[in-house]
Amino acid sequence: MPVKHIDATIIEKVAPLYERVKTVIPDIEWPFHAPHIAAINELKKEKNAVILAHNYQTPEIYHCVADITGDSLALAQRAIDTDADVIVVAGVHFMAETAKLLNPDKTVLIPDLGAGCSLAESITAADVRKLREQYPGVPVVTYVNTSAEVKAECDICCTSGNALAIVESLGSERVIFLPDEYLANYVAQQTDIEIISWQGRCEVHGRFTAEELESFRAGHDDLTIIAHPECPPDVLATADFVGSTAQMQDYVVNKRPPKVLMVTECSMSDNVSVGIDDVEFIRPCNLCPYMKKITLANIQAALETLSPAVEIDPAVANRARAAVERMLDVGRSKMTEVAA
């Protein structure tokens, strides 16, 4: 849309939102975002809809149209509490499936059906069944970065933030952990439980190298490196802190390192940096091609047409939902223990 055709009143209407993100969105881009942002926020009211946005979404989505933001666990937990009739997932397909599992009677939309995940695509339900035959009686933990069909074949789900707690909650000497081999390795280093892993990888985190991080450290005094556990082991060994996206964000907010390099998807640094003026963010830019399939334009289209809607075979959904709910139950139990 040419800038000259954009209604100035729309720009003025969403100006407060631009004040929030002006440090991460160039002013020349804003006129292209503004009409979509204004339309989306009106459509949400009209359709009684909410937007769930993962930390890897671009700032104009994360800060300007999203109602609920966070990592996979936060989105799963908070999706249950919404009173909206329509849930739009600004994330990837397995996240939309998880939202549908937890809200079977609501309309759940994924703006682009091509927003997949390299981890989710690394394993199938048939693979899980073969593992169960190979290791009879061994419980199966699956990362939420998997399809509903895979979740349905597993005992319990986990996220990067609660993986260790989930593994140790099972009371087993051996656990099958799927599908991320790097996250499995990270968990194995922190427990005496034998971890049987799968060779899945995130194509974003797998591209980082220890040499790359050391080169950044050499070029920046007082640099703190924080990394996601989906990264290779040598990258995690180089980092000063390892944690889920939520834990990484909390680290920056609470520790306020003078300079920080977040070893994860590129947009995460943009989103965390908003409103944090006393931390310099050094940005190694590895983008997730799947997350970037979600745009303001297709979010608007999804709300206008109420499509594409996520549908899951009920036979699959019932079993997959049980695996997700078991994960959430462990989290509630941990919170009760802390409160006690």
BAFI-525732 format. One record per residue (C-alpha): residue number from 1; residue in three letters; x, y, z. Coordinates in nm, 4 decimals, decimal comma. Each point is the difference from the previous one (the first is absolute). Layout:
BEGIN
{resi = NUM	resn = ala	X = X	Y = Y	Z = Z}
...
END
This chain:
BEGIN
{resi = 1	resn = met	X = 0,0000	Y = 0,0000	Z = 0,0000}
{resi = 2	resn = pro	X = 0,1591	Y = 0,3342	Z = -0,1003}
{resi = 3	resn = val	X = 0,0629	Y = 0,2288	Z = 0,2926}
{resi = 4	resn = lys	X = -0,1882	Y = 0,2883	Z = -0,1701}
{resi = 5	resn = his	X = -0,3264	Y = -0,2011	Z = 0,0122}
{resi = 6	resn = ile	X = 0,0141	Y = -0,0650	Z = 0,3731}
{resi = 7	resn = asp	X = -0,2595	Y = 0,1894	Z = 0,2020}
{resi = 8	resn = ala	X = 0,1789	Y = 0,2386	Z = 0,2357}
{resi = 9	resn = thr	X = -0,2708	Y = -0,0522	Z = 0,2623}
{resi = 10	resn = ile	X = 0,0966	Y = -0,3677	Z = 0,0210}
{resi = 11	resn = ile	X = 0,3624	Y = 0,0933	Z = 0,0631}
{resi = 12	resn = glu	X = -0,1146	Y = 0,2361	Z = 0,2745}
{resi = 13	resn = lys	X = -0,2296	Y = -0,2622	Z = 0,1513}
{resi = 14	resn = val	X = 0,2797	Y = -0,2513	Z = 0,0519}
{resi = 15	resn = ala	X = 0,2682	Y = 0,2573	Z = 0,0856}
{resi = 16	resn = pro	X = 0,0140	Y = -0,1076	Z = 0,3691}
{resi = 17	resn = leu	X = 0,0926	Y = -0,3498	Z = -0,1139}
{resi = 18	resn = tyr	X = 0,2826	Y = 0,1340	Z = -0,2114}
{resi = 19	resn = glu	X = 0,1384	Y = 0,1829	Z = 0,3024}
{resi = 20	resn = arg	X = 0,0383	Y = -0,3424	Z = 0,1604}
{resi = 21	resn = val	X = 0,1958	Y = -0,1553	Z = -0,2888}
{resi = 22	resn = lys	X = 0,1768	Y = 0,2930	Z = -0,1653}
{resi = 23	resn = thr	X = 0,3411	Y = -0,1238	Z = 0,1156}
{resi = 24	resn = val	X = -0,0388	Y = -0,3247	Z = -0,1965}
{resi = 25	resn = ile	X = -0,2199	Y = 0,0986	Z = -0,2972}
{resi = 26	resn = pro	X = 0,1353	Y = 0,2679	Z = -0,2377}
{resi = 27	resn = asp	X = -0,2439	Y = 0,2881	Z = -0,0489}
{resi = 28	resn = ile	X = 0,0034	Y = -0,0586	Z = -0,3761}
{resi = 29	resn = glu	X = -0,1598	Y = -0,3445	Z = 0,0577}
{resi = 30	resn = trp	X = -0,2742	Y = 0,1130	Z = 0,2364}
{resi = 31	resn = pro	X = -0,2436	Y = 0,1350	Z = -0,2651}
{resi = 32	resn = phe	X = -0,0117	Y = -0,3486	Z = -0,1527}
{resi = 33	resn = his	X = -0,0718	Y = -0,1661	Z = 0,3364}
{resi = 34	resn = ala	X = -0,2462	Y = 0,2540	Z = 0,1370}
{resi = 35	resn = pro	X = -0,3090	Y = -0,0840	Z = -0,2135}
{resi = 36	resn = his	X = 0,0302	Y = -0,3711	Z = 0,0810}
{resi = 37	resn = ile	X = 0,0495	Y = 0,0688	Z = 0,3705}
{resi = 38	resn = ala	X = -0,3039	Y = 0,2263	Z = 0,0138}
{resi = 39	resn = ala	X = -0,2133	Y = -0,2513	Z = -0,1916}
{resi = 40	resn = ile	X = 0,1124	Y = -0,2963	Z = 0,2091}
{resi = 41	resn = asn	X = -0,0715	Y = 0,1708	Z = 0,3304}
{resi = 42	resn = glu	X = -0,3517	Y = 0,0880	Z = -0,1226}
{resi = 43	resn = leu	X = -0,0591	Y = -0,3516	Z = -0,1298}
{resi = 44	resn = lys	X = 0,0966	Y = -0,1480	Z = 0,3350}
{resi = 45	resn = lys	X = -0,2825	Y = 0,1933	Z = 0,1644}
{resi = 46	resn = glu	X = -0,2457	Y = -0,0887	Z = -0,2734}
{resi = 47	resn = lys	X = 0,0802	Y = -0,3738	Z = 0,0032}
{resi = 48	resn = asn	X = 0,0676	Y = -0,0325	Z = 0,3753}
{resi = 49	resn = ala	X = 0,3477	Y = -0,1208	Z = -0,0879}
{resi = 50	resn = val	X = 0,3383	Y = -0,0068	Z = 0,1681}
{resi = 51	resn = ile	X = 0,3435	Y = -0,0332	Z = -0,1552}
{resi = 52	resn = leu	X = 0,2644	Y = -0,2233	Z = 0,1555}
{resi = 53	resn = ala	X = 0,3496	Y = 0,0983	Z = -0,1138}
{resi = 54	resn = his	X = 0,3193	Y = -0,1908	Z = 0,0582}
{resi = 55	resn = asn	X = 0,3194	Y = 0,1806	Z = 0,0996}
{resi = 56	resn = tyr	X = 0,1386	Y = -0,0541	Z = -0,3515}
{resi = 57	resn = gln	X = -0,2646	Y = 0,2112	Z = -0,1711}
{resi = 58	resn = thr	X = 0,0985	Y = 0,3375	Z = -0,1438}
{resi = 59	resn = pro	X = -0,0476	Y = 0,3082	Z = 0,2240}
{resi = 60	resn = glu	X = -0,2956	Y = 0,1413	Z = -0,1924}
{resi = 61	resn = ile	X = -0,1874	Y = -0,3237	Z = 0,0781}
{resi = 62	resn = tyr	X = 0,1395	Y = -0,0656	Z = 0,3473}
{resi = 63	resn = his	X = -0,0444	Y = 0,3514	Z = 0,1371}
{resi = 64	resn = cys	X = -0,2808	Y = 0,1477	Z = -0,2102}
{resi = 65	resn = val	X = -0,2711	Y = -0,2639	Z = -0,0536}
{resi = 66	resn = ala	X = 0,0735	Y = -0,2910	Z = 0,2361}
{resi = 67	resn = asp	X = -0,2077	Y = -0,0467	Z = 0,3148}
{resi = 68	resn = ile	X = 0,2000	Y = -0,2872	Z = 0,1477}
{resi = 69	resn = thr	X = 0,3747	Y = -0,0369	Z = -0,0551}
{resi = 70	resn = gly	X = 0,2653	Y = -0,2401	Z = 0,1188}
{resi = 71	resn = asp	X = 0,1716	Y = -0,3312	Z = -0,0578}
{resi = 72	resn = ser	X = -0,1735	Y = -0,3270	Z = -0,0841}
{resi = 73	resn = leu	X = -0,0851	Y = -0,0768	Z = 0,3636}
{resi = 74	resn = ala	X = -0,1401	Y = 0,3462	Z = 0,0731}
{resi = 75	resn = leu	X = -0,2163	Y = -0,0094	Z = -0,3117}
{resi = 76	resn = ala	X = -0,1293	Y = -0,3460	Z = 0,0872}
{resi = 77	resn = gln	X = -0,0807	Y = 0,0986	Z = 0,3577}
{resi = 78	resn = arg	X = -0,1684	Y = 0,3290	Z = -0,0799}
{resi = 79	resn = ala	X = -0,1953	Y = -0,1298	Z = -0,2980}
{resi = 80	resn = ile	X = -0,2176	Y = -0,1938	Z = 0,2443}
{resi = 81	resn = asp	X = -0,1058	Y = 0,3143	Z = 0,1859}
{resi = 82	resn = thr	X = -0,1258	Y = 0,2064	Z = -0,2918}
{resi = 83	resn = asp	X = -0,3713	Y = 0,0753	Z = -0,0337}
{resi = 84	resn = ala	X = 0,0391	Y = 0,0808	Z = -0,3698}
{resi = 85	resn = asp	X = -0,1942	Y = -0,1920	Z = -0,2644}
{resi = 86	resn = val	X = 0,2903	Y = 0,0167	Z = -0,2463}
{resi = 87	resn = ile	X = 0,3696	Y = -0,0595	Z = 0,0636}
{resi = 88	resn = val	X = 0,2528	Y = 0,1074	Z = -0,2619}
{resi = 89	resn = val	X = 0,3423	Y = -0,1556	Z = 0,0477}
{resi = 90	resn = ala	X = 0,2853	Y = 0,2180	Z = -0,1214}
{resi = 91	resn = gly	X = 0,2491	Y = -0,2813	Z = 0,0139}
{resi = 92	resn = val	X = 0,0494	Y = -0,3352	Z = -0,1670}
{resi = 93	resn = his	X = -0,2403	Y = -0,2834	Z = -0,0676}
{resi = 94	resn = phe	X = 0,0742	Y = -0,2180	Z = 0,3030}
{resi = 95	resn = met	X = -0,0779	Y = 0,3006	Z = 0,2235}
{resi = 96	resn = ala	X = -0,3352	Y = 0,0448	Z = -0,1711}
{resi = 97	resn = glu	X = -0,0703	Y = -0,3703	Z = 0,0462}
{resi = 98	resn = thr	X = 0,0835	Y = 0,0281	Z = 0,3701}
{resi = 99	resn = ala	X = -0,2379	Y = 0,2944	Z = 0,0346}
{resi = 100	resn = lys	X = -0,2711	Y = -0,2054	Z = -0,1715}
{resi = 101	resn = leu	X = 0,0669	Y = -0,3003	Z = 0,2254}
{resi = 102	resn = leu	X = -0,0568	Y = 0,2170	Z = 0,3054}
{resi = 103	resn = asn	X = -0,2945	Y = 0,1882	Z = -0,1519}
{resi = 104	resn = pro	X = -0,1859	Y = -0,2627	Z = -0,2054}
{resi = 105	resn = asp	X = -0,3220	Y = 0,2032	Z = -0,0142}
{resi = 106	resn = lys	X = 0,1637	Y = 0,3228	Z = -0,1204}
{resi = 107	resn = thr	X = 0,0989	Y = 0,1028	Z = -0,3502}
{resi = 108	resn = val	X = 0,3803	Y = -0,0109	Z = -0,0236}
{resi = 109	resn = leu	X = 0,1629	Y = 0,1630	Z = -0,3011}
{resi = 110	resn = ile	X = 0,3525	Y = -0,0260	Z = -0,1405}
{resi = 111	resn = pro	X = 0,0524	Y = 0,2821	Z = -0,2531}
{resi = 112	resn = asp	X = 0,2273	Y = -0,2104	Z = -0,2237}
{resi = 113	resn = leu	X = -0,0260	Y = -0,3788	Z = -0,0162}
{resi = 114	resn = gly	X = 0,3606	Y = -0,0073	Z = -0,1210}
{resi = 115	resn = ala	X = 0,1280	Y = 0,1242	Z = 0,3357}
{resi = 116	resn = gly	X = 0,1537	Y = -0,3307	Z = 0,1017}
{resi = 117	resn = cys	X = 0,3026	Y = -0,0971	Z = 0,2102}
{resi = 118	resn = ser	X = 0,3143	Y = -0,1965	Z = -0,0805}
{resi = 119	resn = leu	X = -0,0207	Y = -0,1789	Z = 0,3346}
{resi = 120	resn = ala	X = -0,3636	Y = -0,0961	Z = -0,0450}
{resi = 121	resn = glu	X = 0,0807	Y = -0,1344	Z = -0,3446}
{resi = 122	resn = ser	X = 0,2923	Y = -0,2088	Z = 0,1272}
{resi = 123	resn = ile	X = -0,2192	Y = -0,2683	Z = 0,1567}
{resi = 124	resn = thr	X = -0,3275	Y = -0,1791	Z = -0,0735}
{resi = 125	resn = ala	X = -0,2521	Y = -0,1955	Z = 0,2034}
{resi = 126	resn = ala	X = 0,1310	Y = -0,3199	Z = -0,1633}
{resi = 127	resn = asp	X = 0,3510	Y = 0,0847	Z = 0,1247}
{resi = 128	resn = val	X = -0,1306	Y = 0,0244	Z = 0,3569}
{resi = 129	resn = arg	X = -0,1792	Y = -0,3325	Z = -0,0275}
{resi = 130	resn = lys	X = 0,3225	Y = -0,1648	Z = -0,1179}
{resi = 131	resn = leu	X = 0,1884	Y = 0,1480	Z = 0,2951}
{resi = 132	resn = arg	X = -0,2584	Y = -0,1379	Z = 0,2384}
{resi = 133	resn = glu	X = 0,0497	Y = -0,3453	Z = -0,1536}
{resi = 134	resn = gln	X = 0,3763	Y = 0,0378	Z = 0,0355}
{resi = 135	resn = tyr	X = -0,0207	Y = 0,1217	Z = 0,3614}
{resi = 136	resn = pro	X = -0,3114	Y = -0,1635	Z = 0,1503}
{resi = 137	resn = gly	X = -0,1260	Y = 0,1605	Z = 0,3185}
{resi = 138	resn = val	X = 0,2242	Y = 0,3076	Z = -0,0259}
{resi = 139	resn = pro	X = -0,2019	Y = 0,3248	Z = 0,0311}
{resi = 140	resn = val	X = 0,0069	Y = 0,2407	Z = -0,2926}
{resi = 141	resn = val	X = 0,0392	Y = 0,3739	Z = 0,0446}
{resi = 142	resn = thr	X = -0,0584	Y = 0,2171	Z = -0,3042}
{resi = 143	resn = tyr	X = 0,0963	Y = 0,3616	Z = -0,0420}
{resi = 144	resn = val	X = -0,3022	Y = 0,2152	Z = -0,0869}
{resi = 145	resn = asn	X = 0,1741	Y = 0,0680	Z = -0,3331}
{resi = 146	resn = thr	X = -0,1748	Y = -0,3035	Z = -0,1484}
{resi = 147	resn = ser	X = -0,3230	Y = -0,0748	Z = -0,1852}
{resi = 148	resn = ala	X = -0,3182	Y = -0,1066	Z = 0,1749}
{resi = 149	resn = glu	X = 0,0471	Y = -0,3472	Z = -0,1529}
{resi = 150	resn = val	X = 0,3380	Y = -0,0331	Z = 0,1726}
{resi = 151	resn = lys	X = -0,1323	Y = 0,1363	Z = 0,3297}
{resi = 152	resn = ala	X = -0,2755	Y = -0,2594	Z = -0,0140}
{resi = 153	resn = glu	X = 0,2606	Y = -0,2798	Z = 0,0041}
{resi = 154	resn = cys	X = 0,1854	Y = 0,1420	Z = 0,3018}
{resi = 155	resn = asp	X = -0,0579	Y = 0,0026	Z = 0,3748}
{resi = 156	resn = ile	X = 0,0637	Y = 0,3637	Z = 0,0779}
{resi = 157	resn = cys	X = 0,1155	Y = 0,3217	Z = -0,1659}
{resi = 158	resn = cys	X = 0,2661	Y = 0,2463	Z = 0,1091}
{resi = 159	resn = thr	X = 0,1463	Y = 0,3350	Z = -0,0978}
{resi = 160	resn = ser	X = 0,3606	Y = 0,1127	Z = 0,0172}
{resi = 161	resn = gly	X = -0,0805	Y = 0,1780	Z = 0,3255}
{resi = 162	resn = asn	X = -0,1482	Y = -0,2995	Z = 0,1828}
{resi = 163	resn = ala	X = 0,1713	Y = -0,2955	Z = -0,1737}
{resi = 164	resn = leu	X = 0,2117	Y = -0,1023	Z = 0,2992}
{resi = 165	resn = ala	X = -0,2938	Y = 0,0205	Z = 0,2409}
{resi = 166	resn = ile	X = -0,2171	Y = -0,2067	Z = -0,2339}
{resi = 167	resn = val	X = 0,2648	Y = -0,2704	Z = -0,0448}
{resi = 168	resn = glu	X = 0,0578	Y = -0,0266	Z = 0,3744}
{resi = 169	resn = ser	X = -0,3741	Y = -0,0057	Z = 0,0756}
{resi = 170	resn = leu	X = -0,0396	Y = -0,3398	Z = -0,1671}
{resi = 171	resn = gly	X = 0,1860	Y = -0,2044	Z = 0,2597}
{resi = 172	resn = ser	X = 0,1731	Y = -0,2094	Z = -0,2648}
{resi = 173	resn = glu	X = 0,3672	Y = -0,0941	Z = -0,0369}
{resi = 174	resn = arg	X = -0,0228	Y = 0,0391	Z = -0,3790}
{resi = 175	resn = val	X = -0,1960	Y = 0,2479	Z = -0,2095}
{resi = 176	resn = ile	X = -0,0447	Y = 0,0366	Z = -0,3758}
{resi = 177	resn = phe	X = 0,0323	Y = 0,3708	Z = -0,0794}
{resi = 178	resn = leu	X = -0,1179	Y = 0,1314	Z = -0,3383}
{resi = 179	resn = pro	X = 0,0846	Y = 0,1481	Z = -0,2433}
{resi = 180	resn = asp	X = 0,2770	Y = 0,2579	Z = 0,0675}
{resi = 181	resn = glu	X = 0,3343	Y = -0,1698	Z = 0,0570}
{resi = 182	resn = tyr	X = 0,1666	Y = 0,3160	Z = 0,1331}
{resi = 183	resn = leu	X = -0,2706	Y = 0,0649	Z = 0,2583}
{resi = 184	resn = ala	X = 0,0137	Y = -0,3690	Z = 0,0941}
{resi = 185	resn = asn	X = 0,3766	Y = 0,0280	Z = 0,0492}
{resi = 186	resn = tyr	X = -0,0461	Y = 0,3112	Z = 0,2144}
{resi = 187	resn = val	X = -0,2536	Y = -0,1776	Z = 0,2219}
{resi = 188	resn = ala	X = 0,2207	Y = -0,3107	Z = 0,0244}
{resi = 189	resn = gln	X = 0,2831	Y = 0,2098	Z = 0,1432}
{resi = 190	resn = gln	X = -0,2230	Y = 0,1052	Z = 0,2901}
{resi = 191	resn = thr	X = -0,1496	Y = -0,3324	Z = 0,1071}
{resi = 192	resn = asp	X = 0,0996	Y = -0,3569	Z = 0,0824}
{resi = 193	resn = ile	X = -0,2899	Y = -0,1300	Z = -0,2093}
{resi = 194	resn = glu	X = 0,1083	Y = -0,1682	Z = -0,3230}
{resi = 195	resn = ile	X = -0,1227	Y = 0,2048	Z = -0,2944}
{resi = 196	resn = ile	X = -0,0726	Y = -0,1788	Z = -0,3280}
{resi = 197	resn = ser	X = -0,0059	Y = 0,2709	Z = -0,2666}
{resi = 198	resn = trp	X = -0,1042	Y = 0,0564	Z = -0,3604}
{resi = 199	resn = gln	X = 0,2083	Y = 0,1804	Z = -0,2630}
{resi = 200	resn = gly	X = -0,2260	Y = 0,2969	Z = -0,0625}
{resi = 201	resn = arg	X = 0,1338	Y = 0,3552	Z = -0,0102}
{resi = 202	resn = cys	X = -0,1277	Y = 0,3540	Z = -0,0298}
{resi = 203	resn = glu	X = 0,1388	Y = 0,1438	Z = -0,3206}
{resi = 204	resn = val	X = 0,0325	Y = 0,3447	Z = 0,1593}
{resi = 205	resn = his	X = 0,1806	Y = -0,0907	Z = 0,3222}
{resi = 206	resn = gly	X = 0,2060	Y = -0,2675	Z = -0,1705}
{resi = 207	resn = arg	X = 0,1728	Y = 0,2624	Z = -0,2162}
{resi = 208	resn = phe	X = 0,1729	Y = 0,1715	Z = 0,2921}
{resi = 209	resn = thr	X = 0,3622	Y = -0,0967	Z = 0,0726}
{resi = 210	resn = ala	X = 0,2319	Y = 0,0484	Z = 0,2930}
{resi = 211	resn = glu	X = 0,2530	Y = 0,1688	Z = -0,2289}
{resi = 212	resn = glu	X = -0,2626	Y = 0,2555	Z = -0,1029}
{resi = 213	resn = leu	X = -0,0788	Y = 0,0828	Z = 0,3604}
{resi = 214	resn = glu	X = 0,3651	Y = 0,0301	Z = 0,0937}
{resi = 215	resn = ser	X = 0,0496	Y = 0,2460	Z = -0,2842}
{resi = 216	resn = phe	X = -0,2813	Y = 0,2131	Z = 0,1378}
{resi = 217	resn = arg	X = 0,1498	Y = -0,0215	Z = 0,3490}
{resi = 218	resn = ala	X = 0,3399	Y = 0,1072	Z = -0,1304}
{resi = 219	resn = gly	X = -0,1547	Y = 0,3052	Z = -0,1641}
{resi = 220	resn = his	X = -0,2075	Y = 0,1176	Z = 0,2960}
{resi = 221	resn = asp	X = 0,1152	Y = 0,0663	Z = 0,3556}
{resi = 222	resn = asp	X = -0,2405	Y = -0,0978	Z = 0,2791}
{resi = 223	resn = leu	X = -0,2067	Y = -0,2180	Z = -0,2328}
{resi = 224	resn = thr	X = -0,2398	Y = -0,2485	Z = 0,1606}
{resi = 225	resn = ile	X = -0,1013	Y = -0,2916	Z = -0,2227}
{resi = 226	resn = ile	X = -0,3284	Y = -0,1755	Z = 0,0750}
{resi = 227	resn = ala	X = -0,1085	Y = -0,2991	Z = -0,2065}
{resi = 228	resn = his	X = -0,2995	Y = -0,2213	Z = -0,0639}
{resi = 229	resn = pro	X = 0,0497	Y = -0,3716	Z = 0,0842}
{resi = 230	resn = glu	X = -0,0907	Y = -0,0995	Z = -0,3567}
{resi = 231	resn = cys	X = 0,3514	Y = 0,1195	Z = -0,0944}
{resi = 232	resn = pro	X = 0,2941	Y = -0,2395	Z = -0,0484}
{resi = 233	resn = pro	X = 0,1918	Y = -0,1041	Z = 0,3137}
{resi = 234	resn = asp	X = 0,3113	Y = 0,2065	Z = -0,0822}
{resi = 235	resn = val	X = -0,2192	Y = 0,3096	Z = -0,0329}
{resi = 236	resn = leu	X = -0,1589	Y = -0,0647	Z = 0,3395}
{resi = 237	resn = ala	X = 0,3448	Y = -0,0512	Z = 0,1522}
{resi = 238	resn = thr	X = 0,1044	Y = 0,3403	Z = -0,1320}
{resi = 239	resn = ala	X = -0,3072	Y = 0,1790	Z = 0,1356}
{resi = 240	resn = asp	X = -0,0212	Y = 0,1709	Z = 0,3375}
{resi = 241	resn = phe	X = -0,3622	Y = -0,1050	Z = 0,0491}
{resi = 242	resn = val	X = -0,2242	Y = -0,2640	Z = -0,1590}
{resi = 243	resn = gly	X = -0,3779	Y = 0,0116	Z = 0,0117}
{resi = 244	resn = ser	X = -0,3315	Y = -0,0021	Z = -0,1801}
{resi = 245	resn = thr	X = -0,1136	Y = 0,3122	Z = -0,1809}
{resi = 246	resn = ala	X = -0,1983	Y = 0,1062	Z = 0,3083}
{resi = 247	resn = gln	X = 0,3001	Y = -0,0630	Z = 0,2243}
{resi = 248	resn = met	X = 0,2248	Y = 0,1945	Z = -0,2365}
{resi = 249	resn = gln	X = -0,2387	Y = 0,2927	Z = 0,0063}
{resi = 250	resn = asp	X = -0,0191	Y = -0,0106	Z = 0,3807}
{resi = 251	resn = tyr	X = 0,3791	Y = -0,0048	Z = 0,0169}
{resi = 252	resn = val	X = 0,0303	Y = 0,3207	Z = -0,2019}
{resi = 253	resn = val	X = -0,2823	Y = 0,1750	Z = 0,1850}
{resi = 254	resn = asn	X = 0,1313	Y = -0,0898	Z = 0,3454}
{resi = 255	resn = lys	X = 0,3799	Y = -0,0109	Z = -0,0461}
{resi = 256	resn = arg	X = 0,0312	Y = 0,2954	Z = -0,2391}
{resi = 257	resn = pro	X = 0,3364	Y = -0,1007	Z = -0,1523}
{resi = 258	resn = pro	X = 0,1749	Y = 0,2968	Z = -0,1696}
{resi = 259	resn = lys	X = 0,0196	Y = -0,1938	Z = -0,3274}
{resi = 260	resn = val	X = -0,1857	Y = -0,3188	Z = -0,0856}
{resi = 261	resn = leu	X = -0,0012	Y = -0,2426	Z = -0,2888}
{resi = 262	resn = met	X = -0,3107	Y = -0,2187	Z = -0,0108}
{resi = 263	resn = val	X = 0,0823	Y = -0,3219	Z = -0,1816}
{resi = 264	resn = thr	X = -0,3398	Y = -0,0741	Z = -0,1449}
{resi = 265	resn = glu	X = -0,2336	Y = 0,1200	Z = -0,2759}
{resi = 266	resn = cys	X = 0,0727	Y = 0,3548	Z = -0,1134}
{resi = 267	resn = ser	X = -0,3295	Y = 0,1693	Z = 0,0870}
{resi = 268	resn = met	X = 0,0326	Y = -0,1006	Z = 0,3649}
{resi = 269	resn = ser	X = 0,2604	Y = 0,2711	Z = 0,0595}
{resi = 270	resn = asp	X = -0,2188	Y = 0,2607	Z = -0,1685}
{resi = 271	resn = asn	X = -0,2994	Y = -0,0879	Z = 0,2162}
{resi = 272	resn = val	X = 0,1915	Y = -0,0153	Z = 0,3285}
{resi = 273	resn = ser	X = 0,1871	Y = 0,3244	Z = -0,0695}
{resi = 274	resn = val	X = -0,3189	Y = 0,2068	Z = -0,0184}
{resi = 275	resn = gly	X = -0,0046	Y = 0,2182	Z = 0,3100}
{resi = 276	resn = ile	X = 0,3444	Y = -0,1117	Z = 0,1168}
{resi = 277	resn = asp	X = 0,2293	Y = 0,2924	Z = -0,0694}
{resi = 278	resn = asp	X = 0,2858	Y = -0,0913	Z = 0,2331}
{resi = 279	resn = val	X = 0,0977	Y = -0,3250	Z = -0,1755}
{resi = 280	resn = glu	X = 0,1811	Y = -0,0165	Z = -0,3341}
{resi = 281	resn = phe	X = -0,1214	Y = -0,2913	Z = -0,2106}
{resi = 282	resn = ile	X = 0,2550	Y = -0,1634	Z = -0,2304}
{resi = 283	resn = arg	X = -0,2001	Y = -0,1774	Z = -0,2681}
{resi = 284	resn = pro	X = 0,1171	Y = -0,3106	Z = -0,1850}
{resi = 285	resn = cys	X = -0,2880	Y = -0,0263	Z = -0,2430}
{resi = 286	resn = asn	X = -0,1226	Y = -0,3542	Z = -0,0586}
{resi = 287	resn = leu	X = -0,3603	Y = 0,0220	Z = -0,1199}
{resi = 288	resn = cys	X = -0,2595	Y = -0,2770	Z = 0,0162}
{resi = 289	resn = pro	X = -0,1495	Y = -0,0250	Z = -0,3508}
{resi = 290	resn = tyr	X = -0,3137	Y = -0,1582	Z = 0,1427}
{resi = 291	resn = met	X = -0,0704	Y = 0,2672	Z = 0,2627}
{resi = 292	resn = lys	X = 0,0491	Y = 0,2659	Z = -0,2656}
{resi = 293	resn = lys	X = -0,2852	Y = -0,1459	Z = -0,2060}
{resi = 294	resn = ile	X = -0,2318	Y = 0,1697	Z = 0,2478}
{resi = 295	resn = thr	X = -0,0598	Y = 0,3622	Z = -0,0976}
{resi = 296	resn = leu	X = -0,2378	Y = 0,2802	Z = 0,0870}
{resi = 297	resn = ala	X = -0,1652	Y = -0,0446	Z = -0,3393}
{resi = 298	resn = asn	X = -0,0823	Y = -0,3679	Z = 0,0477}
{resi = 299	resn = ile	X = -0,1074	Y = 0,0532	Z = 0,3616}
{resi = 300	resn = gln	X = -0,2473	Y = 0,2580	Z = -0,1286}
{resi = 301	resn = ala	X = -0,1174	Y = -0,2377	Z = -0,2733}
{resi = 302	resn = ala	X = -0,0433	Y = -0,2826	Z = 0,2521}
{resi = 303	resn = leu	X = -0,2217	Y = 0,2175	Z = 0,2180}
{resi = 304	resn = glu	X = -0,2026	Y = 0,1193	Z = -0,2971}
{resi = 305	resn = thr	X = -0,0658	Y = -0,3500	Z = -0,1331}
{resi = 306	resn = leu	X = 0,0358	Y = -0,2055	Z = 0,3204}
{resi = 307	resn = ser	X = 0,2398	Y = -0,2275	Z = -0,1855}
{resi = 308	resn = pro	X = 0,2186	Y = -0,2010	Z = -0,0220}
{resi = 309	resn = ala	X = -0,1496	Y = -0,1742	Z = 0,3023}
{resi = 310	resn = val	X = 0,1886	Y = -0,2735	Z = 0,1822}
{resi = 311	resn = glu	X = -0,1790	Y = -0,3345	Z = 0,0166}
{resi = 312	resn = ile	X = 0,1267	Y = -0,3149	Z = 0,1719}
{resi = 313	resn = asp	X = -0,1418	Y = -0,3510	Z = -0,0287}
{resi = 314	resn = pro	X = -0,1899	Y = -0,0551	Z = 0,3294}
{resi = 315	resn = ala	X = 0,1645	Y = -0,3394	Z = 0,0547}
{resi = 316	resn = val	X = 0,3414	Y = 0,1635	Z = -0,0256}
{resi = 317	resn = ala	X = -0,1048	Y = 0,3107	Z = 0,1908}
{resi = 318	resn = asn	X = -0,1178	Y = -0,1869	Z = 0,3100}
{resi = 319	resn = arg	X = 0,3324	Y = -0,1783	Z = 0,0467}
{resi = 320	resn = ala	X = 0,2130	Y = 0,3014	Z = -0,0936}
{resi = 321	resn = arg	X = -0,1989	Y = 0,2212	Z = 0,2370}
{resi = 322	resn = ala	X = 0,0718	Y = -0,2405	Z = 0,2847}
{resi = 323	resn = ala	X = 0,3760	Y = 0,0321	Z = -0,0593}
{resi = 324	resn = val	X = -0,0193	Y = 0,3807	Z = 0,0050}
{resi = 325	resn = glu	X = -0,2229	Y = 0,0066	Z = 0,3075}
{resi = 326	resn = arg	X = 0,2365	Y = -0,2313	Z = 0,1882}
{resi = 327	resn = met	X = 0,2756	Y = 0,2531	Z = -0,0649}
{resi = 328	resn = leu	X = -0,2155	Y = 0,2837	Z = 0,1315}
{resi = 329	resn = asp	X = -0,0931	Y = -0,2084	Z = 0,3061}
{resi = 330	resn = val	X = 0,3691	Y = -0,0420	Z = 0,0870}
{resi = 331	resn = gly	X = 0,0386	Y = 0,3770	Z = -0,0215}
{resi = 332	resn = arg	X = -0,2975	Y = 0,0561	Z = 0,2299}
{resi = 333	resn = ser	X = 0,1399	Y = -0,2526	Z = 0,2458}
{resi = 334	resn = lys	X = 0,3353	Y = 0,1791	Z = 0,0063}
{resi = 335	resn = met	X = -0,1743	Y = 0,3324	Z = 0,0642}
{resi = 336	resn = thr	X = -0,1950	Y = -0,1551	Z = 0,2883}
{resi = 337	resn = glu	X = 0,3229	Y = -0,1302	Z = 0,1526}
{resi = 338	resn = val	X = 0,1569	Y = 0,3446	Z = -0,0192}
{resi = 339	resn = ala	X = -0,3069	Y = 0,1649	Z = 0,1540}
{resi = 340	resn = ala	X = 0,0031	Y = -0,2535	Z = 0,2822}
END
